[in-house]
Amino acid sequence: MGGSDDTPPPRKIIHVDMDAFYASVEQRDNPELRGKPVAVGSPQQRGVVAAASYEARKFGVHSAMASVTAKRKCPELIFVPHRFDVYREVSRQIHEIFAEHTPLIEPLSLDEAYLDVTENLQQIDTATEVAEAIRAKIKAVTNLTASAGVSYNKFLAKIASGQNKPDGLFVIAPKAGPAFVEALPVGKFHGVGPATAEKMKRLGIETGLDLKARSLASLQSDFGKSGWYYYWISRGVDDRPVQPDRIRKSIGAEDTFSKDVFNVEDATQGLRPLIEKVWRYCSANEIRGRTVTLKVKYADFQQVTRSRTTGSPITGQTDFEQVATGLLEAVFPTRKGIRLLGIALSSLGDEAGDETQLRFDI
């Protein structure tokens, strides 16, 4: 990060973020849901909101919120079950539109991605025009809206995409970048979570300008390796390239039980569908891995993980299940109920035994 006087011209980066993606798909496909507060997820006692429509967000409902809390905030909230197959298909359509403009696409999730359009395939003059064309095509093909941020680096493009949501476009030009960051509250910085923002506040750092006033040495002392990143983004500098070969380090699934689980038999029964889900994906994409990680969250929200790495890649579901259930059995007996289990496979490789990490669709 940082550069010399002979650095190349600024990149042209777009961050595209679909608007309330899962909920918007449900409203698109069911006219009775349009204009109403909708949450994708389960209304059950232990359910969690996966996505909320903008009508629901007005009541303070948001993703990852407990369903009972969401219903309390918005009594008229309508819960609908998720349809991930549909969301993935829509995401595929959206990424095809991206690919019409650039091969440099870095997916972050089903509904957002970075695009480097410094050299765009349709030879459109400006990144702003490319973003407008992409948003218009997404609307025409999917009947859904997308917001976009345009800037000279990923950090600012990500922030820009949230400025005019929903269905908005915001541009931060190179000359405006540093001043924009100086005025921005640190809590809105991508990469600064609530805990870090609170620590910064205690240190008297509340805006980008406050952050910029700190030396690199002091930031590294207070925030470790992240201090270097904070030093440069406070100056509007982010040299990270868009990575079209972005790889995923693990494949996992988790689920919250409707009732706390206290015995190994019930826990194993609950873990089995998660094992099948992960292995189904691995099998379909010819992915293998060597490290199995079990996640256990207890009724009091204490969380523990247990891992085991095998000498060679796991090649079958039976072997995967044997390692996973072995990790699970080791946490019993337990005096506390288990509310959530998760299982993940990492140290990924392909069928031939390549143990490098593999890329795949998010």
ABEGO torsion letter per residue (X at the ends): XEBBAABBBBBBBBBBBBBGAAAAAAAAABAAABGBBBBBEBABAABBBABBBAAAAAAGBBBGBBAAAAAAABAABBBBBBBAAAAAAAAAAAAAAAAAABABBBBABAABBBBBAABBAAGBABAAAAAAAAAAAAAAAAGBBBBBBBBABAAAAAAAAAAAOBGBBBBBBAAAAAAAAAABBAAABBGBBAAAAAAAAAAGBABAAAAAABBAAAAAAAAEAAAAAAAAAAAGBBABBBBAABBBABBBBBBBBABBBABAAAAAAAAAAAAAAAAAAAAAAGBBBABBBBBBBBAAGBBBBBBBBBABBBABAAAAAAAAAAAAAAAOBBABBBABBBBBBBGBBBAAGBABBBBBBX
